[in-house]
Amino acid sequence: MNIDIKRVKIFVTVPLENVEMIRNIVCETGAGIIGDYTYCTSSTKSLGTFKPNDNANPYIGEKNNLEFVEEEKIEFICDIDKVKKVITKLREVHPYEEPAIDIVPLIDEECFK
């Protein structure tokens, strides 16, 4: 099997009040395209936890306190040649000092016989 990665799926957790802004930014930057459709995303409500240390500058919560925050995990497809631009823009506008971003390579159907 010869696998050529052309697209990835990006996952990012976002505070509830920032979901639509993040969704719009990543889609306007070129992510979320599937065939003839744009702004293709999916989101799931989640409960995020974190404990900022003394060096942190938390957007939510206090240093050295374990925080529980209602978030949404947004996921979207992105062409491999747009990933760096999308992630750079995402980091510029995301309110978290250290946003949790996962990038997962996707295998196209054509790779399977």
N, C-alpha and C positions, 0 to 999 in steps of 0.2 A: 504494500500500500504506500503510495506516494502522497504525502500530506503537505499541502501548501496553505499555510494559515493566511487568510485574506481578511478575516473579521475577528473581533473579540466581543465579549460581553463585559460591560463595565457595571459594577455595583458600587453604590455609595450611600452611606447613611447620612441623613439630613434632619435637623430639627423641623418639627411640623410647620412652623411659621415660614420656613425657607424653601419648602418643597417646590412650589410652582416657579419660583425664581430660578432655582437650580435646573429644573426640567427645561425651562425655556432657554437658558444659557447653553446647555449641552446640545440641545437640538438646533439652535441657531448657529452653533459652531460646527455642525455637520454630522452629529451622531443621531441615532434614532431613525435611520432610514432602512426600510425593508421593502424592496421592490419599488412599487409605485406609491408607497406610503411614507410620510414623514411624521415626526413627533411620536414615533413608536416607543413607548416606555411602559414599564410596569412598576408598580410600587406596592410595598407591603408594610403595614404598621409593625413596628418592633420596639423593644425596650432595650436601650443602650445603657451600658454601665462603663464608668471610668473613674479614676482617682487621680486628679492632677497633682504632680509633685511640686516642690518648692520653686522649681524653675519654670513651671507652666504659667500661661496667661489664659485661663479658661474663659470661653465665651459664656458657658453655663456652669454654675456651681462654684465651689470654693476649693482652694488648695488643700490637699491632704484629707479631703472628704470624699467618700465613695458616693458617686452620684448615679441616679437612675433617671433616665430621660426618655420620654416618648419620642420616637423618631419614625421616619419612613425610610425604607431601603428602596432606592430607585435603581432600576436596572434597564440597560439599553444596549443595543448593538452599535458597533462602531467599526468602520473600515480601518484596516491596519495603518494606512497612510494618514489617517486623521487623528489617531490616538493621542499623540504628543500634544497637538494643538487643543484638543478637547480637554485633556487632563490639566494642561497649563491654565486654561480659562476657568475650569472647574475650581482649581485651587485658588485662583485670584478672587473668586466671589463667594466661596464657601465660608461660612462664619466660623467654623472650627479651626483652631490653630493646627491640628493634625487630623484632617478628615480621613476616615477609613475608606479606602478605595481599593477594590479588588478588580483585577483584569484577568479574564479567563479566555484562553484561545478557543476558537470555535472551528469545528471540522465541517466543511461543506458536504452536503449529501453526495455530490459527485465523486467524493473520495471512496465511497462504499460501492462495492460491486453487487 
